[in-house]
């Protein structure tokens, strides 16, 4: 990416309420072991991690699979609340 493009992205990100959106992630993850702050979270999906990842993929949320059933969730800054809703639905359905 060019430096100019990165500058425009950074300026646009200043107008986003990251802390408020992160609270939506906190709510979605209230009943599962997790770590991280802000938009970056790692959840302990255990034996259900493949099912959780598949359910999130259906909603267009990509996750990074770590060893021992852990999943990294790193939504785009402007999509944190949508990711929280998808995560809540995925965890409720499994």
N, C-alpha and C positions, 0 to 999 in steps of 0.2 A: 504494500500500500504506500501511497505517497504521503509525505508529511502534511501536505495541504488537506488531503482527505481525512487523515487522523485528527487534524485540528478541528475540522468541521464536526466529526463524530464526538470529540471531547466537548465542544461547545453545546451540541445537542443533548449530551448526557447530563449537563449541568441542570437542565430543566426537569429531569426525572426525579421522582420521589422514591429513591432506592430503599430508604429506611422503612417507609410505609409499605412498600411492596414486599420487603423482607418479612414484615409481620404476617403477611398472608402465608408465606412459607412456614413461619413458625407455627401457625395454626394448623396447616396441613400436616405438619410433622409432629404434632403434639403426642401421638401415640406410638411413635417408632423411635428407636435409638438412632441418633444422628449427631453430626458434628458440622461445624462451619458457621460462618456469619454472612450476612448480606445475601447476595445471590448465589454464592457457592456453598453447596451442601453435599455432604456424603452421608448416605443413609445405610443402615445395616439391614439389608433385605433378607439375609439368611437364606434359607431354602426357597423362599419365595422371590428371590431377586430376579430370576429369569422372567417370571410372570409379571412382576412390577415393570421391568424394562420393556416387555412386550406391550403392556397396557399403555405405557407412556409413549411408546413409538407410534401407536395407533392415533394418538393425539398430536403427533409431530414433535414430541419432546425427546431429544436425544440424551442419552445417559452414557457415562463412561463406566465400564464394568471393571471393578477392582477384584483382587482375590478375596476369598472368604465371604462372598455374597454382598460385598459393599458396592454401592452405586454412586457415582458422582453426578450431581445434577447442577448444570451450569447454564441457566437460561440466558438469553440475550437480555440486556438491561431493560429494554422496553417490553419484554414479555414475561417478566417475573410473576405478575399476578395470574396470567394465563397458565403458566407452568404450575403455580400453586394449586389452581383449580383442578388441573389434570392430575396432579400428584395426589390430591385429596380423593378424587374419584377412583384412581387406580388403587390406592390403599384401602378404600372402603369396599371395592369390588373383589378384593383378594382375601 
